[in-house]
Amino acid sequence: MKVSEIRELNNDEINNKLKETKEELFNLRMQAATGSIEKPSRLRELRHTIARMKTVLKEREVKKEAK
C-alpha cells in the first residue's frame, strides 16, 4: 500500500487496515517458522506498510496538537 493511498483513508480506516496487516504479518511469520512460506518478500513489504500507516497516524496527531 502506497503512502498516497494511506493518506486518503481516515484514521479509523487506517487503524482497521493496520490491525489486518499485523494479523497477516503474524500469520506469515508462523508460516516462515514452519518453513512453508511461499513469498518471503511479503514479510518485508508488510513491515514497511505498517510503518507507513503508523507514520501517517503520527503525522496527523502532531498536526492536530499544533493547532
N, C-alpha and C positions, 0 to 999 in steps of 0.2 A: 504494500500500500504506500502510495506516494504522499509526501507532506501536503501537497495541494489538495489531495483527496481528504486527508485527515482534517485540514483546516475548514473544509466545507461542512463538517459534521458539528453538531452541538456537543456540549460537554457530556450529556447523558449517553448519547450515541457513541462517543469516544470511549467512555467508561465501559459500555457493553462490549464494544469491539475489543477493548483491552482485556477484558475477562475471557472472552472467547479465544483470543490469541494466546493468552497464558495457558489456557487449558490445552490448546493444540500443541504448544511447546512442551508441556508436561508429557502428553501422550507420545510425542516424538522422542523425547528423552528416554521414555520407557522402552520404545522400540529400539533405540540405539543401544540401550543396555543389554537387550536380549539378542542384538545382532541382526534384527530383521528390518532395519530401516532401509527404505528404497532410495530416498533422496536426502543425503546428509546435509546438503547445502541449504535445505529448508530450515534447519535449526538456526543458522546464522541469519537468514532472512527474517525469521520470526523475532529474534532478539533485536534486530535493527528496527523492525516495525514497532515493537513495544517501546523502545527508546524514543522513537519519533512521536508516538502518542503521548508519552509522559512529558516530553519536551513541549509539545503544543499546549497541554493542560497547564504546565508550569508557567509558560509564557502568558497565558490568559489570566492566571491567578495573579501574577506580578503586575500585569497591566491593570487589572481590577483594583489592586491595592494602591496603585499610583494615582488613581483618580480621586 
